[in-house]
Amino acid sequence: MSQTHDPAADGSDRLTQLGRHAAQPASPDDAVMERVPAPHPGRRYVVRFTAPEFTSLCPVTGQPDFAHLVIDYIPRDWIVESKSLKLFLTSFRNHGSFHENCSLQVATRLVELLDPLWLRIGAYWYPRGGMPIDVFWQTGEPPAGVWIPSQDVPGYRGRG
């Protein structure tokens, strides 16, 4: 039995980037993240995005900073459209900001867009000057009864 795709049913008719040419945003403020209805409303499950090559710039020296981001969230009504998330994350490439600010800016934008039941970010920054700065944040306690896997990003010596 063949199935037809109804864009109005899944919200994809409102997406402006998926399936189209989308220019790289110049900054996180210029980036547009999009969402679609969660496919299983009422079910509790974890969505994980891993960005092992996240890049931003030091706001003082202009030198590149690199991080391995792990974003976990439990949807309420919405999920993030992944192409728009990728464009948002890569918009930090020429953005000068400290590690803590970049990490929380990513998490805050997702929370504002999705209003998830729960979200956490682990931002594992590679060292410059011999010291990694890792940033961890979550919206609160995760709901009971949901399997939330460990982020399993090694400490600095084993990272890579």
LUMTORFI-652407 format. One record per residue (C-alpha): residue number from 1; x, y, z; residue in three letters. Coordinates in nm, 4 decimals, always signed. Example, Ala and Ser with C-alpha at 12.3 -4.5 7.8 and 13.67 -1.06 7.14 Angstrom:
! LUMTORFI-652407
+-----+----------+----------+----------+---------+
| num |     east |    north |       up | residuo |
+-----+----------+----------+----------+---------+
|   1 |  +1.2300 |  -0.4500 |  +0.7800 |     Ala |
|   2 |  +1.3670 |  -0.1060 |  +0.7140 |     Ser |
+-----+----------+----------+----------+---------+
! end
This chain:
! LUMTORFI-652407
+-----+----------+----------+----------+---------+
| num |     east |    north |       up | residuo |
+-----+----------+----------+----------+---------+
|   1 |  +0.0000 |  +0.0000 |  +0.0000 |     Met |
|   2 |  +0.1499 |  +0.3362 |  -0.0951 |     Ser |
|   3 |  +0.1210 |  +0.6335 |  +0.1304 |     Gln |
|   4 |  +0.0912 |  +0.9912 |  +0.0161 |     Thr |
|   5 |  +0.2585 |  +1.2756 |  +0.1977 |     His |
|   6 |  +0.0233 |  +1.5471 |  +0.3191 |     Asp |
|   7 |  +0.2420 |  +1.8525 |  +0.3977 |     Pro |
|   8 |  -0.0413 |  +2.0270 |  +0.5782 |     Ala |
|   9 |  -0.0783 |  +1.7339 |  +0.8177 |     Ala |
|  10 |  +0.2825 |  +1.7396 |  +0.9373 |     Asp |
|  11 |  +0.3476 |  +2.1130 |  +0.9136 |     Gly |
|  12 |  +0.6125 |  +2.0774 |  +0.6424 |     Ser |
|  13 |  +0.4139 |  +2.3106 |  +0.4169 |     Asp |
|  14 |  +0.5299 |  +2.5987 |  +0.6414 |     Arg |
|  15 |  +0.9017 |  +2.5125 |  +0.6271 |     Leu |
|  16 |  +1.1175 |  +2.7621 |  +0.4399 |     Thr |
|  17 |  +1.4538 |  +2.5796 |  +0.4351 |     Gln |
|  18 |  +1.4022 |  +2.2030 |  +0.4068 |     Leu |
|  19 |  +1.4207 |  +2.0891 |  +0.0453 |     Gly |
|  20 |  +1.5266 |  +2.4342 |  -0.0697 |     Arg |
|  21 |  +1.8509 |  +2.6235 |  -0.1082 |     His |
|  22 |  +1.9113 |  +2.8057 |  +0.2187 |     Ala |
|  23 |  +2.1975 |  +3.0498 |  +0.2590 |     Ala |
|  24 |  +2.4209 |  +3.0206 |  +0.5628 |     Gln |
|  25 |  +2.3048 |  +3.2773 |  +0.8221 |     Pro |
|  26 |  +2.5654 |  +3.5409 |  +0.9047 |     Ala |
|  27 |  +2.5025 |  +3.5153 |  +1.2788 |     Ser |
|  28 |  +2.2885 |  +3.3253 |  +1.5301 |     Pro |
|  29 |  +2.0545 |  +3.6248 |  +1.5472 |     Asp |
|  30 |  +1.9961 |  +3.5974 |  +1.1707 |     Asp |
|  31 |  +1.9320 |  +3.2219 |  +1.1799 |     Ala |
|  32 |  +1.5760 |  +3.0948 |  +1.1560 |     Val |
|  33 |  +1.5006 |  +2.7703 |  +1.3347 |     Met |
|  34 |  +1.1842 |  +2.5915 |  +1.2336 |     Glu |
|  35 |  +0.9641 |  +2.3336 |  +1.3989 |     Arg |
|  36 |  +0.7091 |  +2.0734 |  +1.3005 |     Val |
|  37 |  +0.4453 |  +1.9000 |  +1.5103 |     Pro |
|  38 |  +0.5787 |  +1.6136 |  +1.7199 |     Ala |
|  39 |  +0.4819 |  +1.2893 |  +1.5466 |     Pro |
|  40 |  +0.3857 |  +1.1143 |  +1.8710 |     His |
|  41 |  +0.2118 |  +1.3675 |  +2.0963 |     Pro |
|  42 |  +0.1588 |  +1.2373 |  +2.4454 |     Gly |
|  43 |  +0.4502 |  +0.9913 |  +2.4270 |     Arg |
|  44 |  +0.7678 |  +1.0620 |  +2.6170 |     Arg |
|  45 |  +1.0847 |  +0.9959 |  +2.4217 |     Tyr |
|  46 |  +1.4255 |  +1.1590 |  +2.3909 |     Val |
|  47 |  +1.5480 |  +1.3287 |  +2.0751 |     Val |
|  48 |  +1.9263 |  +1.3691 |  +2.0575 |     Arg |
|  49 |  +2.1323 |  +1.5916 |  +1.8306 |     Phe |
|  50 |  +2.5102 |  +1.5650 |  +1.8350 |     Thr |
|  51 |  +2.7265 |  +1.8347 |  +1.6781 |     Ala |
|  52 |  +3.0894 |  +1.7185 |  +1.7138 |     Pro |
|  53 |  +3.2274 |  +2.0061 |  +1.5042 |     Glu |
|  54 |  +3.0575 |  +2.3115 |  +1.6568 |     Phe |
|  55 |  +3.2682 |  +2.6225 |  +1.5996 |     Thr |
|  56 |  +3.2617 |  +2.9800 |  +1.7262 |     Ser |
|  57 |  +3.5166 |  +3.2553 |  +1.7770 |     Leu |
|  58 |  +3.6778 |  +3.3866 |  +2.0921 |     Cys |
|  59 |  +3.5330 |  +3.7375 |  +2.1362 |     Pro |
|  60 |  +3.8686 |  +3.8741 |  +2.2553 |     Val |
|  61 |  +4.1285 |  +3.7108 |  +2.0280 |     Thr |
|  62 |  +3.9156 |  +3.6106 |  +1.7297 |     Gly |
|  63 |  +4.0703 |  +3.2620 |  +1.7449 |     Gln |
|  64 |  +3.8414 |  +2.9674 |  +1.6649 |     Pro |
|  65 |  +3.6910 |  +2.7631 |  +1.9456 |     Asp |
|  66 |  +3.5599 |  +2.4109 |  +1.8884 |     Phe |
|  67 |  +3.3075 |  +2.2065 |  +2.0831 |     Ala |
|  68 |  +3.1258 |  +1.8769 |  +2.0768 |     His |
|  69 |  +2.7609 |  +1.9582 |  +2.1555 |     Leu |
|  70 |  +2.5089 |  +1.7009 |  +2.2718 |     Val |
|  71 |  +2.1496 |  +1.8241 |  +2.2886 |     Ile |
|  72 |  +1.8796 |  +1.6005 |  +2.4364 |     Asp |
|  73 |  +1.5151 |  +1.6955 |  +2.4630 |     Tyr |
|  74 |  +1.1768 |  +1.5428 |  +2.5308 |     Ile |
|  75 |  +0.9209 |  +1.6948 |  +2.2930 |     Pro |
|  76 |  +0.5907 |  +1.8306 |  +2.4079 |     Arg |
|  77 |  +0.4089 |  +1.9434 |  +2.0910 |     Asp |
|  78 |  +0.6993 |  +2.0271 |  +1.8592 |     Trp |
|  79 |  +1.0257 |  +1.8894 |  +1.7227 |     Ile |
|  80 |  +1.2973 |  +2.1003 |  +1.5638 |     Val |
|  81 |  +1.3472 |  +2.0666 |  +1.1884 |     Glu |
|  82 |  +1.7035 |  +1.9387 |  +1.1607 |     Ser |
|  83 |  +1.8236 |  +2.1405 |  +0.8598 |     Lys |
|  84 |  +1.7258 |  +2.4643 |  +1.0304 |     Ser |
|  85 |  +1.9053 |  +2.3484 |  +1.3467 |     Leu |
|  86 |  +2.2202 |  +2.2714 |  +1.1445 |     Lys |
|  87 |  +2.2099 |  +2.6162 |  +0.9847 |     Leu |
|  88 |  +2.1595 |  +2.7750 |  +1.3260 |     Phe |
|  89 |  +2.4539 |  +2.5860 |  +1.4750 |     Leu |
|  90 |  +2.6847 |  +2.6703 |  +1.1855 |     Thr |
|  91 |  +2.5875 |  +3.0386 |  +1.2148 |     Ser |
|  92 |  +2.8138 |  +3.0521 |  +1.5209 |     Phe |
|  93 |  +3.1171 |  +2.9939 |  +1.2975 |     Arg |
|  94 |  +3.1899 |  +3.3678 |  +1.2645 |     Asn |
|  95 |  +3.0249 |  +3.4688 |  +1.5917 |     His |
|  96 |  +3.2402 |  +3.5937 |  +1.8772 |     Gly |
|  97 |  +3.1182 |  +3.4831 |  +2.2180 |     Ser |
|  98 |  +3.2468 |  +3.3002 |  +2.5233 |     Phe |
|  99 |  +3.1838 |  +2.9260 |  +2.5597 |     His |
| 100 |  +2.9236 |  +2.9703 |  +2.8316 |     Glu |
| 101 |  +2.7225 |  +3.2179 |  +2.6258 |     Asn |
| 102 |  +2.7289 |  +3.0109 |  +2.3055 |     Cys |
| 103 |  +2.6179 |  +2.6986 |  +2.4920 |     Ser |
| 104 |  +2.3285 |  +2.8684 |  +2.6687 |     Leu |
| 105 |  +2.2287 |  +3.0612 |  +2.3560 |     Gln |
| 106 |  +2.1782 |  +2.7320 |  +2.1706 |     Val |
| 107 |  +1.9744 |  +2.5825 |  +2.4554 |     Ala |
| 108 |  +1.7666 |  +2.8959 |  +2.5116 |     Thr |
| 109 |  +1.6688 |  +2.9291 |  +2.1459 |     Arg |
| 110 |  +1.5562 |  +2.5657 |  +2.1383 |     Leu |
| 111 |  +1.3525 |  +2.6034 |  +2.4567 |     Val |
| 112 |  +1.1875 |  +2.9194 |  +2.3218 |     Glu |
| 113 |  +1.1052 |  +2.7494 |  +1.9902 |     Leu |
| 114 |  +0.9901 |  +2.4114 |  +2.1153 |     Leu |
| 115 |  +0.8692 |  +2.4481 |  +2.4743 |     Asp |
| 116 |  +0.9889 |  +2.0916 |  +2.5374 |     Pro |
| 117 |  +0.8990 |  +1.8868 |  +2.8432 |     Leu |
| 118 |  +1.2718 |  +1.8793 |  +2.9176 |     Trp |
| 119 |  +1.5969 |  +1.9803 |  +2.7502 |     Leu |
| 120 |  +1.9631 |  +1.9519 |  +2.8378 |     Arg |
| 121 |  +2.2828 |  +2.0521 |  +2.6642 |     Ile |
| 122 |  +2.6323 |  +1.9229 |  +2.7199 |     Gly |
| 123 |  +2.8866 |  +2.1490 |  +2.5518 |     Ala |
| 124 |  +3.2281 |  +1.9864 |  +2.5609 |     Tyr |
| 125 |  +3.4724 |  +2.2550 |  +2.4490 |     Trp |
| 126 |  +3.8157 |  +2.1597 |  +2.3239 |     Tyr |
| 127 |  +4.0993 |  +2.3275 |  +2.5111 |     Pro |
| 128 |  +4.2865 |  +2.6353 |  +2.4086 |     Arg |
| 129 |  +4.5621 |  +2.7300 |  +2.6447 |     Gly |
| 130 |  +4.5525 |  +2.3809 |  +2.7936 |     Gly |
| 131 |  +4.2139 |  +2.4017 |  +2.9658 |     Met |
| 132 |  +3.8793 |  +2.2778 |  +2.8328 |     Pro |
| 133 |  +3.5690 |  +2.4634 |  +2.9475 |     Ile |
| 134 |  +3.2633 |  +2.2390 |  +2.9460 |     Asp |
| 135 |  +2.9156 |  +2.3810 |  +2.9944 |     Val |
| 136 |  +2.6120 |  +2.1827 |  +3.1128 |     Phe |
| 137 |  +2.2552 |  +2.3051 |  +3.1511 |     Trp |
| 138 |  +1.9068 |  +2.1581 |  +3.1678 |     Gln |
| 139 |  +1.5576 |  +2.2955 |  +3.2121 |     Thr |
| 140 |  +1.4959 |  +2.0977 |  +3.5319 |     Gly |
| 141 |  +1.4546 |  +1.7408 |  +3.6455 |     Glu |
| 142 |  +1.3735 |  +1.5011 |  +3.3614 |     Pro |
| 143 |  +1.0307 |  +1.3371 |  +3.3726 |     Pro |
| 144 |  +1.0165 |  +1.0007 |  +3.5477 |     Ala |
| 145 |  +1.0031 |  +0.6877 |  +3.3392 |     Gly |
| 146 |  +1.1978 |  +0.8197 |  +3.0379 |     Val |
| 147 |  +1.5207 |  +0.6512 |  +2.9332 |     Trp |
| 148 |  +1.7814 |  +0.9239 |  +2.9015 |     Ile |
| 149 |  +2.1151 |  +0.7853 |  +2.7862 |     Pro |
| 150 |  +2.4449 |  +0.9159 |  +2.9127 |     Ser |
| 151 |  +2.6143 |  +1.1669 |  +2.6870 |     Gln |
| 152 |  +2.9348 |  +0.9563 |  +2.6917 |     Asp |
| 153 |  +3.1704 |  +1.2291 |  +2.5738 |     Val |
| 154 |  +3.5144 |  +1.1457 |  +2.7149 |     Pro |
| 155 |  +3.7066 |  +1.3833 |  +2.9364 |     Gly |
| 156 |  +3.9743 |  +1.5937 |  +2.7712 |     Tyr |
| 157 |  +4.2511 |  +1.3313 |  +2.7465 |     Arg |
| 158 |  +4.0248 |  +1.0843 |  +2.5660 |     Gly |
| 159 |  +3.8265 |  +1.3355 |  +2.3673 |     Arg |
| 160 |  +3.8530 |  +1.3361 |  +1.9957 |     Gly |
+-----+----------+----------+----------+---------+
! end
